[in-house]
Amino acid sequence: MPNKKVNEMFALASQILGGRRVTVLCADGETRMARIPGKMRRRQWVREGDLIIVWPWDFQDSKADVKHRYTKTQAMYLSRKGVLPDDVDMFGMGVSLDDDGEHDDLFASGNAVDDEPEAEPEAEDDDLFADDGDDDLFADDDDDLDLFAEEDPSDGESTEETPPVVEKVVEDEPEDDDDDDDDIDALFG
């Protein structure tokens, strides 16, 4: 948060000029050229549209120093809380009360005197989303029961299931390779 005692204020970085310089739009509505300090040069990158705190110079009002940079999340939080002035509120979430009643009829129709509430239109039979039975994809599943049902055993035909035939697999026995052992023993023995 900017310290008002030393004239710090919120600002938006509007243009990056290079050479650690940036053009900012300050909370008081003025555009200043701000200087990014060397300690922020590689640690905190200031980009266009960033919310920053600047400290205007006392001896040159058109120049300022950048004191702090807020992340997008921090800037959105400050905007939601209503802390940011309207000039630098880039998210537009600040609380704006329109109690004066001015421009209330800006987008009203030509007949502004309409005291009767509008009656809801009656539902028509040819509703766009009505189920008219034309689409079988979304029809009731009761119609399709006979498609997936098994044959009824009461038809006179008996359907006995036969157990599946299982074949026994016989594994081959490994052969004794004692001949190789004799050759190895002959080499070392």
N, C-alpha and C positions, 0 to 999 in steps of 0.2 A: 504494500500500500504506500502510495506517495506521501511524503512528509510535507504537509502544507506550510509548516513553519519556515522551511528553507526553499519554498517555491517549487517543489517537485510536482509533476503532474503526469497523468496518463497521456499516451500518444500512440498513434498508429504509424508504422513504417510504410510510407507510400512509395518510395523509390530508393533503390540501392545505387549509390553513386560510385562506389569503389574507393579504395584508399581509406578504409575505416570510416566512411562518411555515408550518411543516409538522410533522405528528406523525410520529415515526419509531419503529421497533422496532429497538433496538440489539442488538449481538451478545451483550451480557451478559443479554439477556432483558427489559430494562426498556423502557418506553415513555416517550419524552421529547418535549418540544416543541423543535424545532430552528429556528434563525433562518438564513435564506438571506442571505448578505452582499450588499451592493450591487453589488460587482463581478461577481457571478454573475447578477444580476437579469435582464438581457436577453441575456446571452451563453450561458448554460447553463440550460435550463429543467428544473426538477425536477418530475417527474410521479409519480403514484401508482405504486408498484411499482419505482421506480428504486433501484438500489444506490448508496449514497452513503457518504462518510466523514464522521463527525461527531466533534466535540471537546466532550465534556461540560464544563460550567462547574465550576470548583472550588468556588465559593461557593453554587451552586444545582444540585444533582445532577439535578433534573427538567428542566433546560434544557440546550441544546447549540447549537453553531455548526456549520453545514455547511461542510466544507472542500473537498470534491471530489465530482463526480458521474461515475459510470461509464456508458458507453453499454451497450446490451443485448448487443452483441458482446463487449465487455470483461468484462461480468458473467458471460456464459456461459463465457468462457475461464477466468476465475478459478474458476468452479464446477467445470469439468472438471479443473482442476489440483488441486482439493481444498483450496484456500486458504480458502474461506469457511466460517465456523462454521455449524452446523446451523440456528441460529435465523434466519439471513439468507440461507440457500442456497435461493433461490426456484426454481432449476431442478432441485434435488434430484439433482445429478450428483456430489455429493461421495462420496468413498470411504467406505463404511460396512462394516466387517468384522463378520460375525456368527459368531465362532468359539466362542461359549459353548455352542452346541447347544440353547439354550433355544428353545422354540416351534417346533422342527423338525417336529413332527407336528400342527401347528395345522390344516392342511387335509387331513390324511390321511383315508382311508376308515375304516370301522368295523373291518375285519379288517386290523389293522396287521401281523400276522405272516404275511408272504407272501414266502418265500425263493425260490420258483421264478420264473424270468423268464417273462414273458408270451409265449405263442406267438403268432406273427403269424397272423391269420386267412387261410385259403386263399382264393385268388382264385376268385370265383364266375363262372359263365358269363353271368349276366345283369348284368354290370358296367355301371355307369351310363355310362361313357365308352367302352365297347367298340364296335367298328365292326361293326354288325350288317347293314349294307347297306341300311338303310331310308332313310338320308339321302343323296340323290344329289348334294347340294351338295359334300360332301367325299369322294365316291367316287373310285375310281381314274380317271385320265384315259384309260386304255386302252379303256374302254367307249365313249368319246366320239370316238375317232379317225375313225370313219366319218362322223360328223356334219359334220366340218369338212374332210374330205379332198376333193380335186378328183376328178372322174370319172376312172376308170382308162382309159388309152388302149387297153388290151388288150381292151376290150369289143367291138371291131370298129368302133366309131365313131371317125372321125378328127376331131380337133378342131384345125383349123388356125386360128391367130389371124391375122386380117387387120390390116394396119397401119392405124392411124387416119388419117383424111383430114384434111389440113391445108389450110385455106383461107388464101390470101394476102390480107392486108389492104393496100389501096391508100390511101395518105394523100393528102388533097387538097392541091394546091399553093396557097400563099398568093397572093392577087391583089396586083398592084402598086397602091399607093395614091399614085401620083404627082400626082393631082389636088389633094390637100391641100397638097403642097409648093408648087405654083404659087400657091395662095392666100396662103400665108404669105410667099412671096417678094414678092408684090404689096404686102403691107402694109409691109414694111421696105425696099423697094427702089426 
